[in-house]
Amino acid sequence: MEWRVPLADVKLGIEEENAVLEVLRSGWLTMGQVSQAFEQQLADFVGAKHAIAVNNATAALHLACLAMGLRPGDEVILPSLTFVATANAIRYTGATPVFADIESEDWLCLCPHAVRERITEKTKAIMVMHYAGFACDMPEIMRIANEHGLAVIEDAAHAIGASLQGKALGTWGDVGCYSFFGNKNMTTAEGGMLVTNDDVLAEKARLLRSHGMTTLTWDRHQGHASSYDVVGLGYNYRIDEIRSAIGREQLKKLPAGNARRAHLVNRYRELFGRHCPQLGLPFEEDRGASSQHIFPVLLPSGLNKAAFRESMKSKGIQTSFHYPPVHEFKIYREFVGNPEETLYMTGLVASRQVTLPLFPGMTEAQQDLVVAAVSEALAG
Ligand SMILES: Cc1ncc(COP(=O)(O)O)c(C=O)c1O
């Protein structure tokens, strides 16, 4: 379908093209010096000691869970208002996801009070997700984790370039995981990065990324090693040089892209405040610097969401929904007892939430089209 205004749009330039060509001509295609340079560049950007590039953020989250030693019988507290990969990564280890509610209609991130209520003697970790690149209440989450001796894993798939109190999201907990999927603020087509300040966790994640092998093909090619041992049951979660080359260029462009997103979001807020005061606009509180990955709105209670989205579609405007709550999926229903009580706010928000178009290349004329279309759809 040809959208007048798509939900997201990715623009790669001559810089990415040249970087990829350089790799293709170099004769070395998989994890080597370009990937190492990408890791160093990202570590410097977010202020982390270690950055480990992988083939997607789901792999990064899985490695994070493995590095923390999660196993069957352990419980991990997480939001249900997230992408299913957050929960899947926990289950790959055999550990049990325990869903907790979000803060409120104004802040769609894991609620620290709800986390406290879900802690049992089996709880080993908290996995937060910085929705749209807005910060969870990390000071309070870290306080709870420290009090109870829990690990904290940050699903920062939306949050590259975002910070709270000047500290990058993804670097507050033990491990942070970024996604570079094709619709993210920076992309490598498929790709992800795990960051940590902990030497032991970094070493474990590095080993498990590549079959648990003690040396890499690149080390042997360089003559630094001639054989290897296998010391853990690892995976092939490696990134390649082509993606890393794209990532290096994308990372340079990220601050400008995020600044443009912030400008568009401020303009959306101003226009909707004037023309559609009945529309809910979460994340108005001043809490850190968001990466503004997506622009979520809440429809007025009782308005038919499917009809609203159909009306937007008929005007050529793409919308989405972040997210169908994970606990409502067939393979997750067994993990919740009484969602009306424990996940009340998640259900309420999910029933009203719609995501509107947002991307750095969006023009103000396109944005005006979206606002006019929302106005009309709300008027019925
Ligand atoms: C919140 C969240 N977590 C995890 C992921 C998984 O990322 P990837 O597609 O890189 O595996 C995504 C990607 O869409 C996401 O939005």
The ligand as a Gaussian input file, in Angstrom:
#p B3LYP/6-31G(d) Opt

LIG

0 1
 C       10.662000      -3.491000      23.162000
 C       11.388000      -4.404000      22.222000
 N       12.125000      -5.416000      22.725000
 C       12.808000      -6.253000      21.932000
 C       12.768000      -6.126000      20.560000
 C       13.502000      -7.119000      19.730000
 O       14.422000      -6.507000      18.882000
 P       15.007000      -7.277000      17.622000
 O       13.986000      -7.200000      16.537000
 O       16.249000      -6.503000      17.277000
 O       15.297000      -8.668000      18.029000
 C       12.039000      -5.081000      19.986000
 C       12.001000      -4.931000      18.534000
 O       11.076000      -4.594000      17.898000
 C       11.314000      -4.211000      20.837000
 O       10.579000      -3.214000      20.334000

